[in-house]
């Protein structure tokens, strides 16, 4: 079953991959012109001429897709700049065509130099335009804009979201790490504050309960102590009276009666 799903989706994947284009490839006529110009550069008697032309054509036409798909910031380009690049590339081919044929290796080296110059020019133009189109001030661009990924022309003057991102991926990554660390630190501080508040409140409640218990205990002990002192004083008073009676030999009632009779 898994192999069946792979077979079903493989053509779609290949079609999507085949449909990947670049800024210069969006014009089918341009790619055909490149093929014709290459054929004019290489004489008919050159061995394996067709393979050489096919390989050079593929490498030249795929430069724009390789450059524009490196980064989202290299996705947009003004149509007028695309036209300038096409004119420049055709002029380079015309210049090479006017030179004397010096062999396959020489023409390969010259075409390699052309490809490198084209890649550098295209990269620089894409970067310059992205800085304008994706700037914070939203600088107005003139003329239609080409989406090199979809070959669609747009009239939008300012771009955001999927068309723009940070110039330096490391800077964006460092920013994300910094934000993560900040959020983590804030979460730790907040959790610590909540925990400290909980501990303080709990400790305060426990101390109140302890103070109440201690106060009740002390009051009870104080009452017991007062009661004991009162009982001791009462016993001492009774003991003092009994000692007085034993010394006089008369009970307190008899003495009072004698005083009354006299």
Rosetta constraint file for C-alpha pairs under 8 A:
AtomPair CA 1 CA 5 HARMONIC 6.45 0.50
AtomPair CA 2 CA 6 HARMONIC 6.38 0.50
AtomPair CA 3 CA 7 HARMONIC 6.23 0.50
AtomPair CA 4 CA 8 HARMONIC 6.25 0.50
AtomPair CA 5 CA 9 HARMONIC 6.21 0.50
AtomPair CA 6 CA 10 HARMONIC 5.76 0.50
AtomPair CA 7 CA 11 HARMONIC 7.40 0.50
AtomPair CA 8 CA 12 HARMONIC 7.78 0.50
AtomPair CA 9 CA 13 HARMONIC 6.27 0.50
AtomPair CA 10 CA 14 HARMONIC 6.13 0.50
AtomPair CA 11 CA 15 HARMONIC 5.98 0.50
AtomPair CA 12 CA 16 HARMONIC 6.12 0.50
AtomPair CA 13 CA 17 HARMONIC 6.13 0.50
AtomPair CA 14 CA 18 HARMONIC 5.94 0.50
AtomPair CA 15 CA 19 HARMONIC 6.07 0.50
AtomPair CA 16 CA 20 HARMONIC 6.65 0.50
AtomPair CA 20 CA 65 HARMONIC 7.09 0.50
AtomPair CA 20 CA 149 HARMONIC 6.69 0.50
AtomPair CA 20 CA 150 HARMONIC 7.89 0.50
AtomPair CA 21 CA 25 HARMONIC 5.73 0.50
AtomPair CA 21 CA 26 HARMONIC 6.49 0.50
AtomPair CA 21 CA 62 HARMONIC 7.88 0.50
AtomPair CA 21 CA 64 HARMONIC 7.71 0.50
AtomPair CA 21 CA 65 HARMONIC 5.25 0.50
AtomPair CA 21 CA 148 HARMONIC 6.69 0.50
AtomPair CA 21 CA 149 HARMONIC 5.80 0.50
AtomPair CA 21 CA 150 HARMONIC 7.15 0.50
AtomPair CA 21 CA 151 HARMONIC 7.43 0.50
AtomPair CA 22 CA 26 HARMONIC 6.38 0.50
AtomPair CA 22 CA 62 HARMONIC 7.28 0.50
AtomPair CA 22 CA 63 HARMONIC 7.75 0.50
AtomPair CA 22 CA 64 HARMONIC 4.64 0.50
AtomPair CA 22 CA 65 HARMONIC 3.71 0.50
AtomPair CA 22 CA 66 HARMONIC 7.41 0.50
AtomPair CA 22 CA 67 HARMONIC 7.84 0.50
AtomPair CA 22 CA 68 HARMONIC 6.18 0.50
AtomPair CA 22 CA 69 HARMONIC 7.83 0.50
AtomPair CA 22 CA 148 HARMONIC 4.93 0.50
AtomPair CA 22 CA 149 HARMONIC 6.09 0.50
AtomPair CA 22 CA 151 HARMONIC 7.71 0.50
AtomPair CA 23 CA 64 HARMONIC 5.71 0.50
AtomPair CA 23 CA 65 HARMONIC 6.89 0.50
AtomPair CA 23 CA 68 HARMONIC 7.36 0.50
AtomPair CA 23 CA 77 HARMONIC 7.51 0.50
AtomPair CA 23 CA 82 HARMONIC 6.77 0.50
AtomPair CA 23 CA 146 HARMONIC 7.37 0.50
AtomPair CA 23 CA 147 HARMONIC 7.51 0.50
AtomPair CA 23 CA 148 HARMONIC 4.47 0.50
AtomPair CA 23 CA 149 HARMONIC 7.61 0.50
AtomPair CA 23 CA 151 HARMONIC 7.24 0.50
AtomPair CA 24 CA 30 HARMONIC 7.33 0.50
AtomPair CA 24 CA 31 HARMONIC 7.90 0.50
AtomPair CA 24 CA 61 HARMONIC 7.17 0.50
AtomPair CA 24 CA 64 HARMONIC 5.95 0.50
AtomPair CA 24 CA 82 HARMONIC 6.73 0.50
AtomPair CA 24 CA 86 HARMONIC 7.17 0.50
AtomPair CA 25 CA 30 HARMONIC 7.16 0.50
AtomPair CA 25 CA 31 HARMONIC 6.41 0.50
AtomPair CA 25 CA 61 HARMONIC 6.40 0.50
AtomPair CA 25 CA 62 HARMONIC 7.66 0.50
AtomPair CA 25 CA 64 HARMONIC 7.20 0.50
AtomPair CA 25 CA 65 HARMONIC 7.64 0.50
AtomPair CA 26 CA 148 HARMONIC 7.32 0.50
AtomPair CA 26 CA 151 HARMONIC 5.31 0.50
AtomPair CA 27 CA 31 HARMONIC 6.90 0.50
AtomPair CA 28 CA 32 HARMONIC 6.38 0.50
AtomPair CA 29 CA 33 HARMONIC 6.09 0.50
AtomPair CA 30 CA 34 HARMONIC 6.30 0.50
AtomPair CA 30 CA 86 HARMONIC 7.54 0.50
AtomPair CA 31 CA 35 HARMONIC 6.43 0.50
AtomPair CA 31 CA 61 HARMONIC 6.62 0.50
AtomPair CA 32 CA 36 HARMONIC 6.37 0.50
AtomPair CA 33 CA 37 HARMONIC 6.12 0.50
AtomPair CA 34 CA 38 HARMONIC 6.12 0.50
AtomPair CA 34 CA 57 HARMONIC 6.93 0.50
AtomPair CA 34 CA 90 HARMONIC 7.61 0.50
AtomPair CA 35 CA 39 HARMONIC 6.28 0.50
AtomPair CA 35 CA 53 HARMONIC 7.59 0.50
AtomPair CA 35 CA 57 HARMONIC 6.10 0.50
AtomPair CA 36 CA 40 HARMONIC 6.40 0.50
AtomPair CA 37 CA 41 HARMONIC 6.52 0.50
AtomPair CA 37 CA 90 HARMONIC 7.85 0.50
AtomPair CA 37 CA 93 HARMONIC 6.39 0.50
AtomPair CA 37 CA 94 HARMONIC 7.67 0.50
AtomPair CA 38 CA 42 HARMONIC 6.66 0.50
AtomPair CA 38 CA 53 HARMONIC 6.50 0.50
AtomPair CA 38 CA 56 HARMONIC 7.93 0.50
AtomPair CA 38 CA 57 HARMONIC 7.35 0.50
AtomPair CA 38 CA 93 HARMONIC 7.51 0.50
AtomPair CA 39 CA 43 HARMONIC 7.61 0.50
AtomPair CA 39 CA 53 HARMONIC 6.82 0.50
AtomPair CA 40 CA 97 HARMONIC 6.84 0.50
AtomPair CA 41 CA 93 HARMONIC 7.85 0.50
AtomPair CA 41 CA 96 HARMONIC 7.13 0.50
AtomPair CA 41 CA 97 HARMONIC 5.28 0.50
AtomPair CA 42 CA 46 HARMONIC 7.07 0.50
AtomPair CA 42 CA 49 HARMONIC 7.30 0.50
AtomPair CA 42 CA 53 HARMONIC 7.95 0.50
AtomPair CA 44 CA 49 HARMONIC 7.04 0.50
AtomPair CA 45 CA 49 HARMONIC 7.72 0.50
AtomPair CA 46 CA 104 HARMONIC 7.83 0.50
AtomPair CA 48 CA 52 HARMONIC 6.37 0.50
AtomPair CA 49 CA 53 HARMONIC 6.14 0.50
AtomPair CA 50 CA 54 HARMONIC 6.06 0.50
AtomPair CA 51 CA 55 HARMONIC 6.12 0.50
AtomPair CA 52 CA 56 HARMONIC 6.17 0.50
AtomPair CA 53 CA 57 HARMONIC 5.93 0.50
AtomPair CA 54 CA 58 HARMONIC 6.13 0.50
AtomPair CA 55 CA 59 HARMONIC 6.23 0.50
AtomPair CA 56 CA 60 HARMONIC 6.14 0.50
AtomPair CA 56 CA 111 HARMONIC 7.83 0.50
AtomPair CA 57 CA 61 HARMONIC 6.07 0.50
AtomPair CA 58 CA 62 HARMONIC 5.96 0.50
AtomPair CA 59 CA 63 HARMONIC 6.44 0.50
AtomPair CA 59 CA 115 HARMONIC 7.98 0.50
AtomPair CA 60 CA 115 HARMONIC 6.16 0.50
AtomPair CA 61 CA 65 HARMONIC 7.98 0.50
AtomPair CA 62 CA 66 HARMONIC 6.17 0.50
AtomPair CA 63 CA 67 HARMONIC 6.20 0.50
AtomPair CA 63 CA 115 HARMONIC 7.49 0.50
AtomPair CA 63 CA 118 HARMONIC 7.89 0.50
AtomPair CA 63 CA 119 HARMONIC 6.34 0.50
AtomPair CA 64 CA 68 HARMONIC 5.98 0.50
AtomPair CA 64 CA 119 HARMONIC 7.21 0.50
AtomPair CA 64 CA 122 HARMONIC 7.19 0.50
AtomPair CA 65 CA 69 HARMONIC 5.88 0.50
AtomPair CA 65 CA 148 HARMONIC 7.75 0.50
AtomPair CA 65 CA 149 HARMONIC 7.90 0.50
AtomPair CA 66 CA 70 HARMONIC 6.58 0.50
AtomPair CA 67 CA 74 HARMONIC 7.21 0.50
AtomPair CA 67 CA 119 HARMONIC 7.07 0.50
AtomPair CA 67 CA 122 HARMONIC 7.51 0.50
AtomPair CA 67 CA 123 HARMONIC 6.39 0.50
AtomPair CA 68 CA 72 HARMONIC 7.63 0.50
AtomPair CA 68 CA 74 HARMONIC 4.82 0.50
AtomPair CA 68 CA 75 HARMONIC 5.21 0.50
AtomPair CA 68 CA 123 HARMONIC 7.80 0.50
AtomPair CA 68 CA 126 HARMONIC 7.84 0.50
AtomPair CA 68 CA 148 HARMONIC 6.74 0.50
AtomPair CA 68 CA 149 HARMONIC 7.52 0.50
AtomPair CA 69 CA 74 HARMONIC 7.01 0.50
AtomPair CA 69 CA 75 HARMONIC 6.92 0.50
AtomPair CA 69 CA 149 HARMONIC 7.53 0.50
AtomPair CA 70 CA 74 HARMONIC 7.09 0.50
AtomPair CA 71 CA 75 HARMONIC 7.11 0.50
AtomPair CA 72 CA 162 HARMONIC 7.22 0.50
AtomPair CA 72 CA 163 HARMONIC 5.75 0.50
AtomPair CA 72 CA 164 HARMONIC 6.17 0.50
AtomPair CA 72 CA 165 HARMONIC 6.82 0.50
AtomPair CA 73 CA 126 HARMONIC 7.66 0.50
AtomPair CA 73 CA 127 HARMONIC 6.93 0.50
AtomPair CA 73 CA 130 HARMONIC 5.79 0.50
AtomPair CA 73 CA 163 HARMONIC 6.44 0.50
AtomPair CA 73 CA 164 HARMONIC 5.43 0.50
AtomPair CA 73 CA 165 HARMONIC 6.33 0.50
AtomPair CA 73 CA 167 HARMONIC 7.39 0.50
AtomPair CA 74 CA 123 HARMONIC 7.38 0.50
AtomPair CA 74 CA 126 HARMONIC 5.19 0.50
AtomPair CA 74 CA 127 HARMONIC 6.16 0.50
AtomPair CA 74 CA 130 HARMONIC 6.74 0.50
AtomPair CA 75 CA 126 HARMONIC 7.36 0.50
AtomPair CA 75 CA 147 HARMONIC 6.05 0.50
AtomPair CA 75 CA 148 HARMONIC 5.39 0.50
AtomPair CA 75 CA 149 HARMONIC 6.43 0.50
AtomPair CA 75 CA 163 HARMONIC 6.93 0.50
AtomPair CA 76 CA 126 HARMONIC 6.78 0.50
AtomPair CA 76 CA 129 HARMONIC 7.37 0.50
AtomPair CA 76 CA 130 HARMONIC 6.68 0.50
AtomPair CA 76 CA 145 HARMONIC 6.75 0.50
AtomPair CA 76 CA 146 HARMONIC 5.82 0.50
AtomPair CA 76 CA 147 HARMONIC 4.99 0.50
AtomPair CA 76 CA 148 HARMONIC 5.98 0.50
AtomPair CA 76 CA 163 HARMONIC 7.50 0.50
AtomPair CA 77 CA 81 HARMONIC 6.86 0.50
AtomPair CA 77 CA 82 HARMONIC 7.08 0.50
AtomPair CA 77 CA 125 HARMONIC 7.78 0.50
AtomPair CA 77 CA 126 HARMONIC 5.96 0.50
AtomPair CA 77 CA 129 HARMONIC 6.25 0.50
AtomPair CA 77 CA 130 HARMONIC 7.60 0.50
AtomPair CA 77 CA 145 HARMONIC 5.72 0.50
AtomPair CA 77 CA 146 HARMONIC 5.33 0.50
AtomPair CA 77 CA 147 HARMONIC 6.79 0.50
AtomPair CA 77 CA 148 HARMONIC 7.20 0.50
AtomPair CA 78 CA 82 HARMONIC 6.63 0.50
AtomPair CA 78 CA 129 HARMONIC 7.42 0.50
AtomPair CA 78 CA 142 HARMONIC 7.98 0.50
AtomPair CA 78 CA 143 HARMONIC 6.99 0.50
AtomPair CA 78 CA 144 HARMONIC 6.19 0.50
AtomPair CA 78 CA 145 HARMONIC 4.36 0.50
AtomPair CA 78 CA 146 HARMONIC 5.81 0.50
AtomPair CA 79 CA 83 HARMONIC 6.33 0.50
AtomPair CA 79 CA 143 HARMONIC 7.23 0.50
AtomPair CA 79 CA 144 HARMONIC 5.95 0.50
AtomPair CA 79 CA 145 HARMONIC 5.54 0.50
AtomPair CA 79 CA 146 HARMONIC 5.76 0.50
AtomPair CA 80 CA 84 HARMONIC 6.33 0.50
AtomPair CA 80 CA 143 HARMONIC 7.56 0.50
AtomPair CA 81 CA 85 HARMONIC 6.29 0.50
AtomPair CA 81 CA 125 HARMONIC 7.63 0.50
AtomPair CA 82 CA 86 HARMONIC 6.32 0.50
AtomPair CA 83 CA 87 HARMONIC 6.21 0.50
AtomPair CA 84 CA 88 HARMONIC 6.11 0.50
AtomPair CA 85 CA 89 HARMONIC 6.14 0.50
AtomPair CA 85 CA 118 HARMONIC 7.88 0.50
AtomPair CA 85 CA 122 HARMONIC 7.56 0.50
AtomPair CA 86 CA 90 HARMONIC 6.22 0.50
AtomPair CA 87 CA 91 HARMONIC 6.16 0.50
AtomPair CA 88 CA 92 HARMONIC 6.34 0.50
AtomPair CA 89 CA 93 HARMONIC 6.43 0.50
AtomPair CA 89 CA 114 HARMONIC 7.92 0.50
AtomPair CA 89 CA 118 HARMONIC 7.41 0.50
AtomPair CA 90 CA 94 HARMONIC 6.22 0.50
AtomPair CA 91 CA 95 HARMONIC 6.11 0.50
AtomPair CA 92 CA 96 HARMONIC 6.27 0.50
AtomPair CA 92 CA 114 HARMONIC 7.31 0.50
AtomPair CA 93 CA 97 HARMONIC 6.05 0.50
AtomPair CA 94 CA 98 HARMONIC 6.32 0.50
AtomPair CA 95 CA 99 HARMONIC 6.78 0.50
AtomPair CA 101 CA 107 HARMONIC 7.90 0.50
AtomPair CA 102 CA 106 HARMONIC 6.13 0.50
AtomPair CA 102 CA 107 HARMONIC 7.35 0.50
AtomPair CA 103 CA 107 HARMONIC 6.45 0.50
AtomPair CA 104 CA 108 HARMONIC 6.09 0.50
AtomPair CA 105 CA 109 HARMONIC 6.24 0.50
AtomPair CA 106 CA 110 HARMONIC 6.30 0.50
AtomPair CA 107 CA 111 HARMONIC 6.02 0.50
AtomPair CA 108 CA 112 HARMONIC 6.05 0.50
AtomPair CA 109 CA 113 HARMONIC 6.34 0.50
AtomPair CA 110 CA 114 HARMONIC 6.31 0.50
AtomPair CA 111 CA 115 HARMONIC 6.17 0.50
AtomPair CA 112 CA 116 HARMONIC 6.20 0.50
AtomPair CA 113 CA 117 HARMONIC 6.16 0.50
AtomPair CA 114 CA 118 HARMONIC 6.05 0.50
AtomPair CA 115 CA 119 HARMONIC 6.08 0.50
AtomPair CA 116 CA 120 HARMONIC 6.20 0.50
AtomPair CA 117 CA 121 HARMONIC 6.04 0.50
AtomPair CA 118 CA 122 HARMONIC 5.95 0.50
AtomPair CA 119 CA 123 HARMONIC 6.00 0.50
AtomPair CA 120 CA 124 HARMONIC 6.12 0.50
AtomPair CA 121 CA 125 HARMONIC 6.07 0.50
AtomPair CA 122 CA 126 HARMONIC 6.04 0.50
AtomPair CA 123 CA 127 HARMONIC 6.16 0.50
AtomPair CA 124 CA 128 HARMONIC 6.11 0.50
AtomPair CA 125 CA 129 HARMONIC 6.11 0.50
AtomPair CA 126 CA 130 HARMONIC 6.05 0.50
AtomPair CA 127 CA 131 HARMONIC 6.29 0.50
AtomPair CA 128 CA 132 HARMONIC 6.66 0.50
AtomPair CA 129 CA 133 HARMONIC 6.06 0.50
AtomPair CA 130 CA 134 HARMONIC 5.57 0.50
AtomPair CA 130 CA 135 HARMONIC 7.75 0.50
AtomPair CA 130 CA 164 HARMONIC 7.61 0.50
AtomPair CA 131 CA 135 HARMONIC 5.53 0.50
AtomPair CA 132 CA 138 HARMONIC 7.26 0.50
AtomPair CA 132 CA 139 HARMONIC 5.91 0.50
AtomPair CA 132 CA 140 HARMONIC 7.90 0.50
AtomPair CA 132 CA 141 HARMONIC 7.47 0.50
AtomPair CA 133 CA 138 HARMONIC 6.53 0.50
AtomPair CA 133 CA 139 HARMONIC 6.53 0.50
AtomPair CA 133 CA 140 HARMONIC 7.45 0.50
AtomPair CA 133 CA 141 HARMONIC 6.85 0.50
AtomPair CA 133 CA 157 HARMONIC 7.08 0.50
AtomPair CA 133 CA 158 HARMONIC 5.59 0.50
AtomPair CA 133 CA 159 HARMONIC 5.83 0.50
AtomPair CA 134 CA 138 HARMONIC 6.55 0.50
AtomPair CA 134 CA 158 HARMONIC 6.67 0.50
AtomPair CA 134 CA 159 HARMONIC 5.46 0.50
AtomPair CA 134 CA 160 HARMONIC 6.40 0.50
AtomPair CA 134 CA 163 HARMONIC 7.91 0.50
AtomPair CA 134 CA 164 HARMONIC 5.86 0.50
AtomPair CA 135 CA 139 HARMONIC 6.64 0.50
AtomPair CA 138 CA 157 HARMONIC 7.74 0.50
AtomPair CA 138 CA 158 HARMONIC 5.47 0.50
AtomPair CA 138 CA 159 HARMONIC 7.75 0.50
AtomPair CA 139 CA 157 HARMONIC 7.70 0.50
AtomPair CA 139 CA 158 HARMONIC 7.12 0.50
AtomPair CA 140 CA 157 HARMONIC 5.35 0.50
AtomPair CA 140 CA 158 HARMONIC 6.73 0.50
AtomPair CA 141 CA 157 HARMONIC 5.48 0.50
AtomPair CA 141 CA 158 HARMONIC 7.73 0.50
AtomPair CA 142 CA 157 HARMONIC 7.70 0.50
AtomPair CA 143 CA 155 HARMONIC 7.19 0.50
AtomPair CA 144 CA 153 HARMONIC 6.15 0.50
AtomPair CA 144 CA 154 HARMONIC 5.62 0.50
AtomPair CA 144 CA 155 HARMONIC 5.03 0.50
AtomPair CA 144 CA 156 HARMONIC 7.78 0.50
AtomPair CA 145 CA 153 HARMONIC 5.49 0.50
AtomPair CA 145 CA 154 HARMONIC 5.07 0.50
AtomPair CA 145 CA 155 HARMONIC 6.22 0.50
AtomPair CA 145 CA 156 HARMONIC 7.46 0.50
AtomPair CA 146 CA 151 HARMONIC 6.25 0.50
AtomPair CA 146 CA 152 HARMONIC 5.80 0.50
AtomPair CA 146 CA 153 HARMONIC 4.62 0.50
AtomPair CA 146 CA 154 HARMONIC 6.29 0.50
AtomPair CA 147 CA 151 HARMONIC 5.27 0.50
AtomPair CA 147 CA 152 HARMONIC 5.31 0.50
AtomPair CA 147 CA 153 HARMONIC 6.33 0.50
AtomPair CA 147 CA 154 HARMONIC 7.44 0.50
AtomPair CA 148 CA 152 HARMONIC 7.51 0.50
AtomPair CA 159 CA 163 HARMONIC 6.38 0.50
AtomPair CA 159 CA 164 HARMONIC 6.90 0.50
AtomPair CA 160 CA 164 HARMONIC 5.52 0.50
AtomPair CA 161 CA 165 HARMONIC 7.43 0.50
AtomPair CA 166 CA 171 HARMONIC 7.67 0.50
AtomPair CA 166 CA 172 HARMONIC 6.27 0.50
AtomPair CA 168 CA 172 HARMONIC 6.50 0.50
AtomPair CA 169 CA 173 HARMONIC 6.08 0.50
AtomPair CA 170 CA 174 HARMONIC 6.00 0.50
AtomPair CA 171 CA 175 HARMONIC 6.08 0.50
AtomPair CA 172 CA 176 HARMONIC 6.24 0.50
AtomPair CA 173 CA 177 HARMONIC 6.21 0.50
AtomPair CA 174 CA 178 HARMONIC 6.05 0.50
AtomPair CA 175 CA 179 HARMONIC 6.15 0.50
AtomPair CA 176 CA 180 HARMONIC 6.12 0.50
AtomPair CA 177 CA 181 HARMONIC 6.15 0.50
AtomPair CA 178 CA 182 HARMONIC 6.07 0.50
AtomPair CA 179 CA 183 HARMONIC 6.09 0.50
AtomPair CA 180 CA 184 HARMONIC 6.03 0.50
AtomPair CA 181 CA 185 HARMONIC 6.01 0.50
AtomPair CA 182 CA 186 HARMONIC 6.11 0.50
AtomPair CA 183 CA 187 HARMONIC 6.07 0.50
AtomPair CA 184 CA 188 HARMONIC 6.15 0.50
AtomPair CA 185 CA 189 HARMONIC 6.08 0.50
AtomPair CA 186 CA 190 HARMONIC 5.99 0.50
AtomPair CA 187 CA 191 HARMONIC 5.99 0.50
AtomPair CA 188 CA 192 HARMONIC 6.00 0.50
AtomPair CA 189 CA 193 HARMONIC 6.10 0.50
AtomPair CA 190 CA 194 HARMONIC 6.18 0.50
AtomPair CA 191 CA 195 HARMONIC 6.05 0.50
AtomPair CA 192 CA 196 HARMONIC 5.95 0.50
AtomPair CA 193 CA 197 HARMONIC 6.02 0.50
AtomPair CA 194 CA 198 HARMONIC 6.09 0.50
AtomPair CA 195 CA 199 HARMONIC 6.11 0.50
AtomPair CA 196 CA 200 HARMONIC 6.03 0.50
AtomPair CA 197 CA 201 HARMONIC 6.03 0.50
AtomPair CA 198 CA 202 HARMONIC 5.98 0.50
AtomPair CA 199 CA 203 HARMONIC 5.89 0.50
AtomPair CA 200 CA 204 HARMONIC 5.97 0.50
AtomPair CA 201 CA 205 HARMONIC 6.20 0.50
AtomPair CA 202 CA 206 HARMONIC 6.19 0.50
AtomPair CA 203 CA 207 HARMONIC 6.09 0.50
AtomPair CA 204 CA 208 HARMONIC 6.20 0.50
AtomPair CA 205 CA 209 HARMONIC 6.24 0.50
AtomPair CA 206 CA 210 HARMONIC 6.08 0.50
AtomPair CA 207 CA 211 HARMONIC 6.03 0.50
AtomPair CA 208 CA 212 HARMONIC 6.16 0.50
AtomPair CA 209 CA 213 HARMONIC 6.11 0.50
AtomPair CA 210 CA 214 HARMONIC 5.98 0.50
AtomPair CA 211 CA 215 HARMONIC 5.95 0.50
AtomPair CA 212 CA 216 HARMONIC 6.13 0.50
AtomPair CA 213 CA 217 HARMONIC 6.07 0.50
AtomPair CA 214 CA 218 HARMONIC 6.05 0.50
AtomPair CA 215 CA 219 HARMONIC 6.08 0.50
AtomPair CA 216 CA 220 HARMONIC 6.14 0.50
AtomPair CA 217 CA 221 HARMONIC 6.15 0.50
AtomPair CA 218 CA 222 HARMONIC 5.93 0.50
AtomPair CA 219 CA 223 HARMONIC 6.17 0.50
AtomPair CA 220 CA 224 HARMONIC 6.26 0.50
AtomPair CA 221 CA 225 HARMONIC 6.03 0.50
AtomPair CA 222 CA 226 HARMONIC 6.10 0.50
AtomPair CA 223 CA 227 HARMONIC 6.09 0.50
AtomPair CA 224 CA 228 HARMONIC 6.12 0.50
AtomPair CA 225 CA 229 HARMONIC 6.17 0.50
AtomPair CA 226 CA 230 HARMONIC 6.08 0.50
AtomPair CA 227 CA 231 HARMONIC 6.19 0.50
AtomPair CA 228 CA 232 HARMONIC 6.15 0.50
AtomPair CA 229 CA 233 HARMONIC 6.15 0.50
AtomPair CA 230 CA 234 HARMONIC 6.21 0.50
AtomPair CA 231 CA 235 HARMONIC 6.18 0.50
AtomPair CA 232 CA 236 HARMONIC 6.16 0.50
AtomPair CA 233 CA 237 HARMONIC 6.18 0.50
AtomPair CA 234 CA 238 HARMONIC 6.32 0.50
AtomPair CA 235 CA 239 HARMONIC 6.01 0.50
AtomPair CA 236 CA 240 HARMONIC 6.14 0.50
AtomPair CA 237 CA 241 HARMONIC 6.49 0.50
AtomPair CA 238 CA 242 HARMONIC 6.37 0.50
AtomPair CA 239 CA 243 HARMONIC 6.41 0.50
AtomPair CA 240 CA 244 HARMONIC 6.50 0.50
AtomPair CA 241 CA 245 HARMONIC 6.53 0.50
AtomPair CA 242 CA 246 HARMONIC 6.41 0.50
AtomPair CA 243 CA 247 HARMONIC 6.47 0.50
AtomPair CA 244 CA 248 HARMONIC 6.63 0.50
AtomPair CA 245 CA 249 HARMONIC 5.99 0.50
AtomPair CA 245 CA 250 HARMONIC 6.18 0.50
AtomPair CA 245 CA 251 HARMONIC 5.91 0.50
AtomPair CA 245 CA 252 HARMONIC 7.00 0.50
AtomPair CA 246 CA 250 HARMONIC 7.54 0.50
AtomPair CA 250 CA 254 HARMONIC 6.38 0.50
AtomPair CA 250 CA 255 HARMONIC 6.53 0.50
AtomPair CA 251 CA 255 HARMONIC 6.60 0.50
AtomPair CA 252 CA 256 HARMONIC 6.45 0.50
AtomPair CA 253 CA 257 HARMONIC 6.31 0.50
AtomPair CA 254 CA 258 HARMONIC 6.26 0.50
AtomPair CA 255 CA 259 HARMONIC 6.37 0.50
AtomPair CA 256 CA 260 HARMONIC 6.24 0.50
AtomPair CA 257 CA 261 HARMONIC 6.25 0.50
AtomPair CA 258 CA 262 HARMONIC 6.39 0.50
